[in-house]
Amino acid sequence: MVDNSSCIPEKRGKYFGICTSYHHSKGCNCPKCPSYPEKGKFMFCSKGAYPGVEKKGCLCQECIIHNKFGLNGEYFCSE
């Protein structure tokens, strides 16, 4: 089941306008990331940081979503 709560304007995360739709989640690198903190979580770029993430490497800048939306930075899961 995909969490579409970030599609609701008052629930937007770090980057306004990135909806965690099924279509966008299919391009997300979070599940393959070595720093990935928890199963079932994805698209940290739209949701904001997850507390306690250990940085073990980052795939954000290689992600389709990162490029598609012109995001800046890395480690969206921890920052």
C-alpha positions in Angstrom: 0.0 0.0 0.0 1.4 3.4 -1.0 1.2 6.3 1.5 -0.4 9.2 -0.5 -0.6 11.6 2.6 2.1 13.8 1.1 -0.3 14.6 -1.8 -2.3 16.6 0.8 -0.9 20.2 0.9 -0.6 20.5 4.7 1.3 17.2 4.8 4.0 18.2 2.3 7.6 17.4 3.3 10.9 18.8 2.5 10.2 19.5 -1.2 6.8 20.9 -1.9 5.2 19.3 -5.0 6.7 15.8 -4.9 3.7 13.5 -4.4 4.6 9.9 -3.1 2.3 8.4 -5.7 2.7 4.8 -7.0 4.2 6.1 -10.2 6.9 8.2 -8.4 7.6 5.5 -5.9 8.6 3.1 -8.7 11.5 5.4 -9.6 12.7 5.8 -6.0 16.1 4.5 -5.0 15.4 4.5 -1.2 14.7 0.7 -1.0 18.1 0.0 -2.6 20.1 2.5 -0.5 22.7 1.2 2.0 21.4 3.8 4.5 17.8 2.8 4.1 16.4 2.8 7.6 13.2 0.8 7.4 11.2 -1.5 5.1 8.1 0.1 3.6 9.5 3.7 3.7 10.5 5.5 0.5 10.8 8.9 -1.0 12.4 10.7 1.9 13.0 13.7 -0.4 9.3 14.4 -0.1 8.7 13.3 3.5 11.6 14.7 5.4 14.2 13.0 7.6 13.8 9.8 9.5 15.4 9.9 13.0 18.5 7.9 13.7 19.6 7.0 10.2 23.2 5.8 10.0 24.9 7.2 6.9 26.4 4.2 5.0 26.2 5.7 1.5 23.7 7.6 -0.5 21.9 6.9 -3.8 19.9 10.2 -3.9 21.9 11.9 -6.6 21.5 8.8 -8.9 17.8 8.6 -8.3 15.3 9.4 -11.1 13.1 11.4 -8.7 16.2 13.5 -7.7 16.8 14.4 -11.3 13.2 14.7 -12.4 12.4 17.3 -9.7 15.8 19.1 -9.8 16.5 18.4 -6.1 19.7 19.6 -4.3 21.7 17.6 -1.8 21.9 14.1 -0.6 20.9 11.9 2.5 17.3 13.1 2.4 16.6 10.2 4.9 18.7 11.8 7.6 18.6 15.6 6.9 
